[in-house]
Amino acid sequence: MSLAEVVIQDGETLEGALRRFKRKVQQEDIIKEIKRHSYYLKPGEKKRVKAALARKRNRKRKPREIE
């Protein structure tokens, strides 16, 4: 896992550098990766969660297909 790094450029404010850092962290999905590794799921539980997310996506997609 790589760490996001931002070098403050000449004349750049701290707020600007912080904004660039936040954008870089979001683009690299670092937060999502940390949340995914923050607790252990058994293989069976992982399958159930994946199936539940697929059902949720399909429910959202159904109304659009009808129109």
CHARMM internal coordinates of N, CA and C (Angstrom, degrees):
IC EDIT
DIST 1 N 1 CA 1.4561
DIST 1 CA 1 C 1.5193
ANGL 1 N 1 CA 1 C 108.59
DIST 1 C 2 N 1.3074
ANGL 1 CA 1 C 2 N 117.23
DIHE 1 N 1 CA 1 C 2 N 128.33
DIST 2 N 2 CA 1.4526
ANGL 1 C 2 N 2 CA 121.79
DIHE 1 CA 1 C 2 N 2 CA -179.75
DIST 2 CA 2 C 1.5233
ANGL 2 N 2 CA 2 C 110.05
DIHE 1 C 2 N 2 CA 2 C -92.41
DIST 2 C 3 N 1.2945
ANGL 2 CA 2 C 3 N 114.96
DIHE 2 N 2 CA 2 C 3 N 153.18
DIST 3 N 3 CA 1.4584
ANGL 2 C 3 N 3 CA 120.43
DIHE 2 CA 2 C 3 N 3 CA 177.73
DIST 3 CA 3 C 1.5190
ANGL 3 N 3 CA 3 C 109.27
DIHE 2 C 3 N 3 CA 3 C -100.08
DIST 3 C 4 N 1.3160
ANGL 3 CA 3 C 4 N 115.96
DIHE 3 N 3 CA 3 C 4 N 141.55
DIST 4 N 4 CA 1.4571
ANGL 3 C 4 N 4 CA 120.67
DIHE 3 CA 3 C 4 N 4 CA 176.99
DIST 4 CA 4 C 1.5249
ANGL 4 N 4 CA 4 C 108.28
DIHE 3 C 4 N 4 CA 4 C -73.72
DIST 4 C 5 N 1.3118
ANGL 4 CA 4 C 5 N 115.46
DIHE 4 N 4 CA 4 C 5 N 136.64
DIST 5 N 5 CA 1.4593
ANGL 4 C 5 N 5 CA 119.83
DIHE 4 CA 4 C 5 N 5 CA -178.30
DIST 5 CA 5 C 1.5204
ANGL 5 N 5 CA 5 C 109.13
DIHE 4 C 5 N 5 CA 5 C -136.17
DIST 5 C 6 N 1.3179
ANGL 5 CA 5 C 6 N 115.85
DIHE 5 N 5 CA 5 C 6 N 133.98
DIST 6 N 6 CA 1.4581
ANGL 5 C 6 N 6 CA 121.29
DIHE 5 CA 5 C 6 N 6 CA 179.20
DIST 6 CA 6 C 1.5248
ANGL 6 N 6 CA 6 C 107.62
DIHE 5 C 6 N 6 CA 6 C -130.53
DIST 6 C 7 N 1.3168
ANGL 6 CA 6 C 7 N 115.85
DIHE 6 N 6 CA 6 C 7 N 128.12
DIST 7 N 7 CA 1.4679
ANGL 6 C 7 N 7 CA 121.45
DIHE 6 CA 6 C 7 N 7 CA 177.89
DIST 7 CA 7 C 1.5162
ANGL 7 N 7 CA 7 C 107.26
DIHE 6 C 7 N 7 CA 7 C -99.01
DIST 7 C 8 N 1.3162
ANGL 7 CA 7 C 8 N 116.03
DIHE 7 N 7 CA 7 C 8 N 128.83
DIST 8 N 8 CA 1.4690
ANGL 7 C 8 N 8 CA 120.48
DIHE 7 CA 7 C 8 N 8 CA 179.74
DIST 8 CA 8 C 1.5246
ANGL 8 N 8 CA 8 C 108.34
DIHE 7 C 8 N 8 CA 8 C -72.35
DIST 8 C 9 N 1.3317
ANGL 8 CA 8 C 9 N 115.45
DIHE 8 N 8 CA 8 C 9 N 125.44
DIST 9 N 9 CA 1.4563
ANGL 8 C 9 N 9 CA 120.95
DIHE 8 CA 8 C 9 N 9 CA -178.35
DIST 9 CA 9 C 1.5214
ANGL 9 N 9 CA 9 C 110.06
DIHE 8 C 9 N 9 CA 9 C -87.50
DIST 9 C 10 N 1.3229
ANGL 9 CA 9 C 10 N 116.18
DIHE 9 N 9 CA 9 C 10 N 163.86
DIST 10 N 10 CA 1.4674
ANGL 9 C 10 N 10 CA 121.13
DIHE 9 CA 9 C 10 N 10 CA -179.84
DIST 10 CA 10 C 1.5159
ANGL 10 N 10 CA 10 C 110.56
DIHE 9 C 10 N 10 CA 10 C -59.54
DIST 10 C 11 N 1.3067
ANGL 10 CA 10 C 11 N 116.79
DIHE 10 N 10 CA 10 C 11 N 130.41
DIST 11 N 11 CA 1.4568
ANGL 10 C 11 N 11 CA 121.84
DIHE 10 CA 10 C 11 N 11 CA 176.94
DIST 11 CA 11 C 1.5243
ANGL 11 N 11 CA 11 C 114.21
DIHE 10 C 11 N 11 CA 11 C 77.86
DIST 11 C 12 N 1.3266
ANGL 11 CA 11 C 12 N 118.48
DIHE 11 N 11 CA 11 C 12 N 3.88
DIST 12 N 12 CA 1.4661
ANGL 11 C 12 N 12 CA 121.11
DIHE 11 CA 11 C 12 N 12 CA -179.24
DIST 12 CA 12 C 1.5254
ANGL 12 N 12 CA 12 C 109.58
DIHE 11 C 12 N 12 CA 12 C -89.29
DIST 12 C 13 N 1.3191
ANGL 12 CA 12 C 13 N 115.88
DIHE 12 N 12 CA 12 C 13 N 138.83
DIST 13 N 13 CA 1.4567
ANGL 12 C 13 N 13 CA 119.34
DIHE 12 CA 12 C 13 N 13 CA 178.71
DIST 13 CA 13 C 1.5217
ANGL 13 N 13 CA 13 C 109.64
DIHE 12 C 13 N 13 CA 13 C -78.66
DIST 13 C 14 N 1.3074
ANGL 13 CA 13 C 14 N 115.43
DIHE 13 N 13 CA 13 C 14 N 161.09
DIST 14 N 14 CA 1.4599
ANGL 13 C 14 N 14 CA 121.03
DIHE 13 CA 13 C 14 N 14 CA 177.92
DIST 14 CA 14 C 1.5304
ANGL 14 N 14 CA 14 C 110.31
DIHE 13 C 14 N 14 CA 14 C -63.91
DIST 14 C 15 N 1.3226
ANGL 14 CA 14 C 15 N 116.76
DIHE 14 N 14 CA 14 C 15 N -35.93
DIST 15 N 15 CA 1.4703
ANGL 14 C 15 N 15 CA 120.80
DIHE 14 CA 14 C 15 N 15 CA 179.04
DIST 15 CA 15 C 1.5246
ANGL 15 N 15 CA 15 C 111.13
DIHE 14 C 15 N 15 CA 15 C -63.56
DIST 15 C 16 N 1.3261
ANGL 15 CA 15 C 16 N 116.06
DIHE 15 N 15 CA 15 C 16 N -39.91
DIST 16 N 16 CA 1.4624
ANGL 15 C 16 N 16 CA 120.44
DIHE 15 CA 15 C 16 N 16 CA 178.47
DIST 16 CA 16 C 1.5258
ANGL 16 N 16 CA 16 C 111.68
DIHE 15 C 16 N 16 CA 16 C -65.05
DIST 16 C 17 N 1.3320
ANGL 16 CA 16 C 17 N 115.70
DIHE 16 N 16 CA 16 C 17 N -41.93
DIST 17 N 17 CA 1.4675
ANGL 16 C 17 N 17 CA 119.93
DIHE 16 CA 16 C 17 N 17 CA 178.84
DIST 17 CA 17 C 1.5307
ANGL 17 N 17 CA 17 C 110.26
DIHE 16 C 17 N 17 CA 17 C -66.45
DIST 17 C 18 N 1.3224
ANGL 17 CA 17 C 18 N 116.71
DIHE 17 N 17 CA 17 C 18 N -39.50
DIST 18 N 18 CA 1.4559
ANGL 17 C 18 N 18 CA 120.66
DIHE 17 CA 17 C 18 N 18 CA 178.66
DIST 18 CA 18 C 1.5225
ANGL 18 N 18 CA 18 C 110.30
DIHE 17 C 18 N 18 CA 18 C -64.31
DIST 18 C 19 N 1.3229
ANGL 18 CA 18 C 19 N 117.32
DIHE 18 N 18 CA 18 C 19 N -39.15
DIST 19 N 19 CA 1.4595
ANGL 18 C 19 N 19 CA 121.94
DIHE 18 CA 18 C 19 N 19 CA 177.55
DIST 19 CA 19 C 1.5324
ANGL 19 N 19 CA 19 C 110.64
DIHE 18 C 19 N 19 CA 19 C -62.54
DIST 19 C 20 N 1.3430
ANGL 19 CA 19 C 20 N 116.31
DIHE 19 N 19 CA 19 C 20 N -43.71
DIST 20 N 20 CA 1.4744
ANGL 19 C 20 N 20 CA 120.09
DIHE 19 CA 19 C 20 N 20 CA 178.08
DIST 20 CA 20 C 1.5242
ANGL 20 N 20 CA 20 C 110.82
DIHE 19 C 20 N 20 CA 20 C -64.45
DIST 20 C 21 N 1.3505
ANGL 20 CA 20 C 21 N 116.66
DIHE 20 N 20 CA 20 C 21 N -39.26
DIST 21 N 21 CA 1.4621
ANGL 20 C 21 N 21 CA 120.97
DIHE 20 CA 20 C 21 N 21 CA 179.18
DIST 21 CA 21 C 1.5243
ANGL 21 N 21 CA 21 C 110.80
DIHE 20 C 21 N 21 CA 21 C -62.94
DIST 21 C 22 N 1.3193
ANGL 21 CA 21 C 22 N 117.36
DIHE 21 N 21 CA 21 C 22 N -46.43
DIST 22 N 22 CA 1.4637
ANGL 21 C 22 N 22 CA 121.17
DIHE 21 CA 21 C 22 N 22 CA 179.58
DIST 22 CA 22 C 1.5240
ANGL 22 N 22 CA 22 C 110.95
DIHE 21 C 22 N 22 CA 22 C -60.72
DIST 22 C 23 N 1.3223
ANGL 22 CA 22 C 23 N 117.13
DIHE 22 N 22 CA 22 C 23 N -41.75
DIST 23 N 23 CA 1.4618
ANGL 22 C 23 N 23 CA 121.25
DIHE 22 CA 22 C 23 N 23 CA 179.13
DIST 23 CA 23 C 1.5278
ANGL 23 N 23 CA 23 C 110.77
DIHE 22 C 23 N 23 CA 23 C -64.01
DIST 23 C 24 N 1.3267
ANGL 23 CA 23 C 24 N 116.55
DIHE 23 N 23 CA 23 C 24 N -40.78
DIST 24 N 24 CA 1.4633
ANGL 23 C 24 N 24 CA 121.07
DIHE 23 CA 23 C 24 N 24 CA -179.77
DIST 24 CA 24 C 1.5223
ANGL 24 N 24 CA 24 C 110.92
DIHE 23 C 24 N 24 CA 24 C -66.18
DIST 24 C 25 N 1.3292
ANGL 24 CA 24 C 25 N 117.30
DIHE 24 N 24 CA 24 C 25 N -41.57
DIST 25 N 25 CA 1.4657
ANGL 24 C 25 N 25 CA 121.53
DIHE 24 CA 24 C 25 N 25 CA 178.13
DIST 25 CA 25 C 1.5231
ANGL 25 N 25 CA 25 C 109.75
DIHE 24 C 25 N 25 CA 25 C -62.59
DIST 25 C 26 N 1.3137
ANGL 25 CA 25 C 26 N 117.00
DIHE 25 N 25 CA 25 C 26 N -41.49
DIST 26 N 26 CA 1.4630
ANGL 25 C 26 N 26 CA 121.25
DIHE 25 CA 25 C 26 N 26 CA -179.62
DIST 26 CA 26 C 1.5305
ANGL 26 N 26 CA 26 C 110.66
DIHE 25 C 26 N 26 CA 26 C -66.96
DIST 26 C 27 N 1.3091
ANGL 26 CA 26 C 27 N 118.25
DIHE 26 N 26 CA 26 C 27 N -40.88
DIST 27 N 27 CA 1.4630
ANGL 26 C 27 N 27 CA 122.01
DIHE 26 CA 26 C 27 N 27 CA -179.25
DIST 27 CA 27 C 1.5213
ANGL 27 N 27 CA 27 C 111.35
DIHE 26 C 27 N 27 CA 27 C -66.47
DIST 27 C 28 N 1.3192
ANGL 27 CA 27 C 28 N 117.59
DIHE 27 N 27 CA 27 C 28 N -35.17
DIST 28 N 28 CA 1.4623
ANGL 27 C 28 N 28 CA 121.29
DIHE 27 CA 27 C 28 N 28 CA -177.26
DIST 28 CA 28 C 1.5249
ANGL 28 N 28 CA 28 C 112.36
DIHE 27 C 28 N 28 CA 28 C -86.85
DIST 28 C 29 N 1.3257
ANGL 28 CA 28 C 29 N 118.34
DIHE 28 N 28 CA 28 C 29 N 2.61
DIST 29 N 29 CA 1.4723
ANGL 28 C 29 N 29 CA 123.53
DIHE 28 CA 28 C 29 N 29 CA 179.00
DIST 29 CA 29 C 1.5255
ANGL 29 N 29 CA 29 C 113.06
DIHE 28 C 29 N 29 CA 29 C 53.45
DIST 29 C 30 N 1.3098
ANGL 29 CA 29 C 30 N 116.91
DIHE 29 N 29 CA 29 C 30 N 37.22
DIST 30 N 30 CA 1.4647
ANGL 29 C 30 N 30 CA 121.26
DIHE 29 CA 29 C 30 N 30 CA -179.32
DIST 30 CA 30 C 1.5200
ANGL 30 N 30 CA 30 C 110.50
DIHE 29 C 30 N 30 CA 30 C -67.41
DIST 30 C 31 N 1.3279
ANGL 30 CA 30 C 31 N 117.75
DIHE 30 N 30 CA 30 C 31 N -42.61
DIST 31 N 31 CA 1.4606
ANGL 30 C 31 N 31 CA 121.72
DIHE 30 CA 30 C 31 N 31 CA -178.89
DIST 31 CA 31 C 1.5275
ANGL 31 N 31 CA 31 C 110.34
DIHE 30 C 31 N 31 CA 31 C -62.57
DIST 31 C 32 N 1.3409
ANGL 31 CA 31 C 32 N 116.37
DIHE 31 N 31 CA 31 C 32 N -44.78
DIST 32 N 32 CA 1.4653
ANGL 31 C 32 N 32 CA 120.86
DIHE 31 CA 31 C 32 N 32 CA -179.82
DIST 32 CA 32 C 1.5275
ANGL 32 N 32 CA 32 C 110.60
DIHE 31 C 32 N 32 CA 32 C -60.91
DIST 32 C 33 N 1.3368
ANGL 32 CA 32 C 33 N 115.97
DIHE 32 N 32 CA 32 C 33 N -40.38
DIST 33 N 33 CA 1.4659
ANGL 32 C 33 N 33 CA 121.15
DIHE 32 CA 32 C 33 N 33 CA -179.41
DIST 33 CA 33 C 1.5231
ANGL 33 N 33 CA 33 C 110.89
DIHE 32 C 33 N 33 CA 33 C -66.16
DIST 33 C 34 N 1.3154
ANGL 33 CA 33 C 34 N 117.00
DIHE 33 N 33 CA 33 C 34 N -40.59
DIST 34 N 34 CA 1.4693
ANGL 33 C 34 N 34 CA 120.85
DIHE 33 CA 33 C 34 N 34 CA 179.74
DIST 34 CA 34 C 1.5205
ANGL 34 N 34 CA 34 C 110.25
DIHE 33 C 34 N 34 CA 34 C -65.11
DIST 34 C 35 N 1.3317
ANGL 34 CA 34 C 35 N 117.07
DIHE 34 N 34 CA 34 C 35 N -43.70
DIST 35 N 35 CA 1.4569
ANGL 34 C 35 N 35 CA 120.15
DIHE 34 CA 34 C 35 N 35 CA 179.12
DIST 35 CA 35 C 1.5197
ANGL 35 N 35 CA 35 C 111.01
DIHE 34 C 35 N 35 CA 35 C -63.09
DIST 35 C 36 N 1.3345
ANGL 35 CA 35 C 36 N 116.66
DIHE 35 N 35 CA 35 C 36 N -36.94
DIST 36 N 36 CA 1.4601
ANGL 35 C 36 N 36 CA 120.75
DIHE 35 CA 35 C 36 N 36 CA -178.18
DIST 36 CA 36 C 1.5249
ANGL 36 N 36 CA 36 C 110.78
DIHE 35 C 36 N 36 CA 36 C -67.16
DIST 36 C 37 N 1.3212
ANGL 36 CA 36 C 37 N 118.30
DIHE 36 N 36 CA 36 C 37 N -33.40
DIST 37 N 37 CA 1.4524
ANGL 36 C 37 N 37 CA 122.11
DIHE 36 CA 36 C 37 N 37 CA -178.18
DIST 37 CA 37 C 1.5293
ANGL 37 N 37 CA 37 C 113.19
DIHE 36 C 37 N 37 CA 37 C -95.17
DIST 37 C 38 N 1.3161
ANGL 37 CA 37 C 38 N 117.57
DIHE 37 N 37 CA 37 C 38 N 3.46
DIST 38 N 38 CA 1.4593
ANGL 37 C 38 N 38 CA 119.17
DIHE 37 CA 37 C 38 N 38 CA -174.75
DIST 38 CA 38 C 1.5230
ANGL 38 N 38 CA 38 C 112.92
DIHE 37 C 38 N 38 CA 38 C -75.88
DIST 38 C 39 N 1.3260
ANGL 38 CA 38 C 39 N 118.39
DIHE 38 N 38 CA 38 C 39 N -18.25
DIST 39 N 39 CA 1.4586
ANGL 38 C 39 N 39 CA 120.88
DIHE 38 CA 38 C 39 N 39 CA 176.44
DIST 39 CA 39 C 1.5210
ANGL 39 N 39 CA 39 C 108.86
DIHE 38 C 39 N 39 CA 39 C -148.87
DIST 39 C 40 N 1.3406
ANGL 39 CA 39 C 40 N 115.70
DIHE 39 N 39 CA 39 C 40 N 157.72
DIST 40 N 40 CA 1.4586
ANGL 39 C 40 N 40 CA 120.96
DIHE 39 CA 39 C 40 N 40 CA -175.80
DIST 40 CA 40 C 1.5160
ANGL 40 N 40 CA 40 C 110.22
DIHE 39 C 40 N 40 CA 40 C -95.13
DIST 40 C 41 N 1.3328
ANGL 40 CA 40 C 41 N 116.15
DIHE 40 N 40 CA 40 C 41 N 134.62
DIST 41 N 41 CA 1.4622
ANGL 40 C 41 N 41 CA 121.78
DIHE 40 CA 40 C 41 N 41 CA 173.15
DIST 41 CA 41 C 1.5206
ANGL 41 N 41 CA 41 C 108.06
DIHE 40 C 41 N 41 CA 41 C -112.88
DIST 41 C 42 N 1.3131
ANGL 41 CA 41 C 42 N 116.23
DIHE 41 N 41 CA 41 C 42 N 133.34
DIST 42 N 42 CA 1.4559
ANGL 41 C 42 N 42 CA 119.74
DIHE 41 CA 41 C 42 N 42 CA 174.62
DIST 42 CA 42 C 1.5234
ANGL 42 N 42 CA 42 C 107.83
DIHE 41 C 42 N 42 CA 42 C -66.53
DIST 42 C 43 N 1.3337
ANGL 42 CA 42 C 43 N 118.02
DIHE 42 N 42 CA 42 C 43 N 155.26
DIST 43 N 43 CA 1.4641
ANGL 42 C 43 N 43 CA 120.42
DIHE 42 CA 42 C 43 N 43 CA -178.33
DIST 43 CA 43 C 1.5323
ANGL 43 N 43 CA 43 C 113.29
DIHE 42 C 43 N 43 CA 43 C -55.41
DIST 43 C 44 N 1.3313
ANGL 43 CA 43 C 44 N 118.24
DIHE 43 N 43 CA 43 C 44 N -39.32
DIST 44 N 44 CA 1.4657
ANGL 43 C 44 N 44 CA 121.06
DIHE 43 CA 43 C 44 N 44 CA 178.58
DIST 44 CA 44 C 1.5190
ANGL 44 N 44 CA 44 C 111.89
DIHE 43 C 44 N 44 CA 44 C -65.66
DIST 44 C 45 N 1.3278
ANGL 44 CA 44 C 45 N 115.89
DIHE 44 N 44 CA 44 C 45 N -40.72
DIST 45 N 45 CA 1.4652
ANGL 44 C 45 N 45 CA 120.39
DIHE 44 CA 44 C 45 N 45 CA 178.30
DIST 45 CA 45 C 1.5234
ANGL 45 N 45 CA 45 C 110.50
DIHE 44 C 45 N 45 CA 45 C -65.71
DIST 45 C 46 N 1.3334
ANGL 45 CA 45 C 46 N 116.11
DIHE 45 N 45 CA 45 C 46 N -37.94
DIST 46 N 46 CA 1.4593
ANGL 45 C 46 N 46 CA 120.70
DIHE 45 CA 45 C 46 N 46 CA 179.74
DIST 46 CA 46 C 1.5326
ANGL 46 N 46 CA 46 C 110.45
DIHE 45 C 46 N 46 CA 46 C -62.38
DIST 46 C 47 N 1.3510
ANGL 46 CA 46 C 47 N 116.52
DIHE 46 N 46 CA 46 C 47 N -40.96
DIST 47 N 47 CA 1.4678
ANGL 46 C 47 N 47 CA 121.30
DIHE 46 CA 46 C 47 N 47 CA 177.80
DIST 47 CA 47 C 1.5191
ANGL 47 N 47 CA 47 C 110.64
DIHE 46 C 47 N 47 CA 47 C -63.41
DIST 47 C 48 N 1.3461
ANGL 47 CA 47 C 48 N 116.53
DIHE 47 N 47 CA 47 C 48 N -43.04
DIST 48 N 48 CA 1.4719
ANGL 47 C 48 N 48 CA 120.02
DIHE 47 CA 47 C 48 N 48 CA -179.66
DIST 48 CA 48 C 1.5162
ANGL 48 N 48 CA 48 C 111.30
DIHE 47 C 48 N 48 CA 48 C -63.33
DIST 48 C 49 N 1.3204
ANGL 48 CA 48 C 49 N 117.17
DIHE 48 N 48 CA 48 C 49 N -42.45
DIST 49 N 49 CA 1.4695
ANGL 48 C 49 N 49 CA 121.32
DIHE 48 CA 48 C 49 N 49 CA 179.22
DIST 49 CA 49 C 1.5222
ANGL 49 N 49 CA 49 C 109.77
DIHE 48 C 49 N 49 CA 49 C -63.94
DIST 49 C 50 N 1.3275
ANGL 49 CA 49 C 50 N 116.74
DIHE 49 N 49 CA 49 C 50 N -43.50
DIST 50 N 50 CA 1.4558
ANGL 49 C 50 N 50 CA 121.03
DIHE 49 CA 49 C 50 N 50 CA -179.84
DIST 50 CA 50 C 1.5254
ANGL 50 N 50 CA 50 C 110.98
DIHE 49 C 50 N 50 CA 50 C -63.14
DIST 50 C 51 N 1.3347
ANGL 50 CA 50 C 51 N 116.65
DIHE 50 N 50 CA 50 C 51 N -41.66
DIST 51 N 51 CA 1.4643
ANGL 50 C 51 N 51 CA 120.84
DIHE 50 CA 50 C 51 N 51 CA 179.14
DIST 51 CA 51 C 1.5281
ANGL 51 N 51 CA 51 C 110.56
DIHE 50 C 51 N 51 CA 51 C -66.10
DIST 51 C 52 N 1.3293
ANGL 51 CA 51 C 52 N 117.04
DIHE 51 N 51 CA 51 C 52 N -39.86
DIST 52 N 52 CA 1.4609
ANGL 51 C 52 N 52 CA 120.69
DIHE 51 CA 51 C 52 N 52 CA 179.54
DIST 52 CA 52 C 1.5305
ANGL 52 N 52 CA 52 C 110.50
DIHE 51 C 52 N 52 CA 52 C -63.89
DIST 52 C 53 N 1.3284
ANGL 52 CA 52 C 53 N 117.17
DIHE 52 N 52 CA 52 C 53 N -41.27
DIST 53 N 53 CA 1.4667
ANGL 52 C 53 N 53 CA 120.24
DIHE 52 CA 52 C 53 N 53 CA 178.16
DIST 53 CA 53 C 1.5253
ANGL 53 N 53 CA 53 C 110.86
DIHE 52 C 53 N 53 CA 53 C -65.36
DIST 53 C 54 N 1.3374
ANGL 53 CA 53 C 54 N 117.14
DIHE 53 N 53 CA 53 C 54 N -37.04
DIST 54 N 54 CA 1.4664
ANGL 53 C 54 N 54 CA 120.09
DIHE 53 CA 53 C 54 N 54 CA 178.04
DIST 54 CA 54 C 1.5284
ANGL 54 N 54 CA 54 C 110.48
DIHE 53 C 54 N 54 CA 54 C -65.42
DIST 54 C 55 N 1.3427
ANGL 54 CA 54 C 55 N 116.78
DIHE 54 N 54 CA 54 C 55 N -41.64
DIST 55 N 55 CA 1.4677
ANGL 54 C 55 N 55 CA 120.03
DIHE 54 CA 54 C 55 N 55 CA 177.65
DIST 55 CA 55 C 1.5218
ANGL 55 N 55 CA 55 C 110.58
DIHE 54 C 55 N 55 CA 55 C -61.88
DIST 55 C 56 N 1.3245
ANGL 55 CA 55 C 56 N 116.65
DIHE 55 N 55 CA 55 C 56 N -41.46
DIST 56 N 56 CA 1.4638
ANGL 55 C 56 N 56 CA 121.26
DIHE 55 CA 55 C 56 N 56 CA -179.94
DIST 56 CA 56 C 1.5304
ANGL 56 N 56 CA 56 C 110.77
DIHE 55 C 56 N 56 CA 56 C -63.23
DIST 56 C 57 N 1.3514
ANGL 56 CA 56 C 57 N 116.80
DIHE 56 N 56 CA 56 C 57 N -43.56
DIST 57 N 57 CA 1.4634
ANGL 56 C 57 N 57 CA 120.43
DIHE 56 CA 56 C 57 N 57 CA 178.10
DIST 57 CA 57 C 1.5204
ANGL 57 N 57 CA 57 C 110.96
DIHE 56 C 57 N 57 CA 57 C -62.23
DIST 57 C 58 N 1.3381
ANGL 57 CA 57 C 58 N 116.61
DIHE 57 N 57 CA 57 C 58 N -42.00
DIST 58 N 58 CA 1.4654
ANGL 57 C 58 N 58 CA 120.23
DIHE 57 CA 57 C 58 N 58 CA -179.34
DIST 58 CA 58 C 1.5204
ANGL 58 N 58 CA 58 C 111.81
DIHE 57 C 58 N 58 CA 58 C -65.82
DIST 58 C 59 N 1.3289
ANGL 58 CA 58 C 59 N 117.49
DIHE 58 N 58 CA 58 C 59 N -37.24
DIST 59 N 59 CA 1.4707
ANGL 58 C 59 N 59 CA 120.61
DIHE 58 CA 58 C 59 N 59 CA 177.31
DIST 59 CA 59 C 1.5181
ANGL 59 N 59 CA 59 C 110.54
DIHE 58 C 59 N 59 CA 59 C -63.56
DIST 59 C 60 N 1.3220
ANGL 59 CA 59 C 60 N 116.61
DIHE 59 N 59 CA 59 C 60 N -39.31
DIST 60 N 60 CA 1.4645
ANGL 59 C 60 N 60 CA 120.07
DIHE 59 CA 59 C 60 N 60 CA 179.15
DIST 60 CA 60 C 1.5191
ANGL 60 N 60 CA 60 C 110.67
DIHE 59 C 60 N 60 CA 60 C -67.95
DIST 60 C 61 N 1.3256
ANGL 60 CA 60 C 61 N 117.47
DIHE 60 N 60 CA 60 C 61 N -34.66
DIST 61 N 61 CA 1.4520
ANGL 60 C 61 N 61 CA 122.41
DIHE 60 CA 60 C 61 N 61 CA -175.63
DIST 61 CA 61 C 1.5249
ANGL 61 N 61 CA 61 C 112.55
DIHE 60 C 61 N 61 CA 61 C -76.67
DIST 61 C 62 N 1.3275
ANGL 61 CA 61 C 62 N 118.35
DIHE 61 N 61 CA 61 C 62 N -29.79
DIST 62 N 62 CA 1.4695
ANGL 61 C 62 N 62 CA 122.74
DIHE 61 CA 61 C 62 N 62 CA -176.10
DIST 62 CA 62 C 1.5310
ANGL 62 N 62 CA 62 C 113.14
DIHE 61 C 62 N 62 CA 62 C -55.06
DIST 62 C 63 N 1.3334
ANGL 62 CA 62 C 63 N 120.63
DIHE 62 N 62 CA 62 C 63 N -52.12
DIST 63 N 63 CA 1.4704
ANGL 62 C 63 N 63 CA 119.56
DIHE 62 CA 62 C 63 N 63 CA -176.94
DIST 63 CA 63 C 1.5259
ANGL 63 N 63 CA 63 C 113.23
DIHE 62 C 63 N 63 CA 63 C -59.40
DIST 63 C 64 N 1.3154
ANGL 63 CA 63 C 64 N 117.95
DIHE 63 N 63 CA 63 C 64 N -33.03
DIST 64 N 64 CA 1.4581
ANGL 63 C 64 N 64 CA 120.69
DIHE 63 CA 63 C 64 N 64 CA 179.96
DIST 64 CA 64 C 1.5220
ANGL 64 N 64 CA 64 C 111.10
DIHE 63 C 64 N 64 CA 64 C -69.16
DIST 64 C 65 N 1.3459
ANGL 64 CA 64 C 65 N 117.22
DIHE 64 N 64 CA 64 C 65 N -34.98
DIST 65 N 65 CA 1.4604
ANGL 64 C 65 N 65 CA 120.34
DIHE 64 CA 64 C 65 N 65 CA -178.48
DIST 65 CA 65 C 1.5231
ANGL 65 N 65 CA 65 C 111.34
DIHE 64 C 65 N 65 CA 65 C -69.94
DIST 65 C 66 N 1.3283
ANGL 65 CA 65 C 66 N 118.27
DIHE 65 N 65 CA 65 C 66 N -28.93
DIST 66 N 66 CA 1.4590
ANGL 65 C 66 N 66 CA 122.57
DIHE 65 CA 65 C 66 N 66 CA -178.50
DIST 66 CA 66 C 1.5213
ANGL 66 N 66 CA 66 C 110.38
DIHE 65 C 66 N 66 CA 66 C -68.88
DIST 66 C 67 N 1.3262
ANGL 66 CA 66 C 67 N 116.88
DIHE 66 N 66 CA 66 C 67 N -39.11
DIST 67 N 67 CA 1.4692
ANGL 66 C 67 N 67 CA 121.11
DIHE 66 CA 66 C 67 N 67 CA -177.04
DIST 67 CA 67 C 1.5051
ANGL 67 N 67 CA 67 C 113.15
DIHE 66 C 67 N 67 CA 67 C -67.79
END
COOR INIT
IC SEED 1 N 1 CA 1 C
IC BUILD
